[in-house]
Amino acid sequence: MSSISIPNRRNAAARPPPVPSSGVSFVLPALLLILAVFILPVVMLLLRSVTEPDPGLQNYRELFESATVARVFVNTFVVSGLVTAIALLIGFPIAWLLVILPKRWADLLFGIVILSMWTNLLARTYAWMVLLQRTGIINKTLMGLGLIDTPLPLVNNLVGVTIGMTYIMLPFIVLPLVTTMRAIEPDLLRAAALCGAGRWEAFRRVLLPLSLPGIAAGGLLTFVMSLGYFVTPSLLGGAGNMMAAELIAQLVQSLLNWGLGGATAFALLVLTLALYAVQLRLLQRGRSQRGG
C-alpha cells in the first residue's frame, strides 16, 4: 500500500516568507529611456560645446561677449513671458467657465479649447499666417467695420509671434487650472459671500490663492515650452525677432558651428532650470507662509 506524504505544517509555518524582489527591475526600462533620451544628449551637447572646434571655453566666451546672442536671449525671454502672461489672462476665465458651466456646455467649450492640440502645428501656424497678413480676414474685418484705415502689420513681428504662440499654448494653461479649480470646495466661496465679501474680494482672497498651484504649473509649462519654440516664431516673426531655438538651428544647420550652437543650447537649458528652481522656492515659501 503506497504511503501518502503529508506536508509538515509546522515546518511550513516556520519557513520565512519570501523576500520581495527589488523595485529597481520595474523602473529600469524607464531609467534607461531617460538616460538615452534626456541625459546622454545633454552630456554630448556639453562635450561638443567645450571641444569644438578646439578644447576650451572659447564658445562660452564668444557667447557672453556677443551682443547678437544677448539680444536673441532677451527677445526669447520677453516673448515667452508675454505669451505666458496673456495665456494666463485668457485661460483663467475659460478654466473657471469650464468648472461652473453645465456639463453639456462645458464639454463643448473644452472641445473647442483642445481642438488646436488635434491639428498639426505647422498647419496651425500657416493658418495664422493667412489670418494675420495684410490682406487677411482680420485686417479686412477691421477695415470693413471702420476701425482702421490701413492694414495693421500683424505678421513678421512680435505681435504675430505672440498671437500664434498664445493660441498654441492656451490648452497647457487651461488643463492644469481646471484640475485645480475642480478641487476647490464651492462652500468656501459661499462662506465668503455670507461673510460679506463681494465678488472681487472673494476672487482675490479665496479663488485666486487656491488656484495658485494650477497657475504655477500651467505658467511654468507654458514658459518653458515657449523658450524652445521654433516653428511658430520662425514663420510668424521676422529677422529682428529671432528666438534662441532659431539661433541654435542657424548655427548648427547653416553655419555648421556645433560648438557655439551647443554652448547656446546648454546656456538656455541652465537658465531654464534656474528659473524653475526659483519658482519652486517661491512656491514652497508661499505654502509655508500660508500654513503658518
Secondary structure as GFF3:
##gff-version 3
##sequence-region A 1 292
A	DSSP	alpha_helix	9	14	.	.	.	ID=ss1
A	DSSP	alpha_helix	24	34	.	.	.	ID=ss2
A	DSSP	pi_helix	35	39	.	.	.	ID=ss3
A	DSSP	alpha_helix	40	51	.	.	.	ID=ss4
A	DSSP	alpha_helix	58	65	.	.	.	ID=ss5
A	DSSP	alpha_helix	67	100	.	.	.	ID=ss6
A	DSSP	alpha_helix	103	114	.	.	.	ID=ss7
A	DSSP	three_ten_helix	115	118	.	.	.	ID=ss8
A	DSSP	alpha_helix	121	132	.	.	.	ID=ss9
A	DSSP	alpha_helix	137	144	.	.	.	ID=ss10
A	DSSP	alpha_helix	158	182	.	.	.	ID=ss11
A	DSSP	alpha_helix	186	194	.	.	.	ID=ss12
A	DSSP	alpha_helix	199	202	.	.	.	ID=ss13
A	DSSP	pi_helix	203	207	.	.	.	ID=ss14
A	DSSP	alpha_helix	208	210	.	.	.	ID=ss15
A	DSSP	alpha_helix	212	227	.	.	.	ID=ss16
A	DSSP	alpha_helix	231	236	.	.	.	ID=ss17
A	DSSP	three_ten_helix	239	241	.	.	.	ID=ss18
A	DSSP	alpha_helix	244	249	.	.	.	ID=ss19
A	DSSP	pi_helix	250	254	.	.	.	ID=ss20
A	DSSP	alpha_helix	258	291	.	.	.	ID=ss21
###
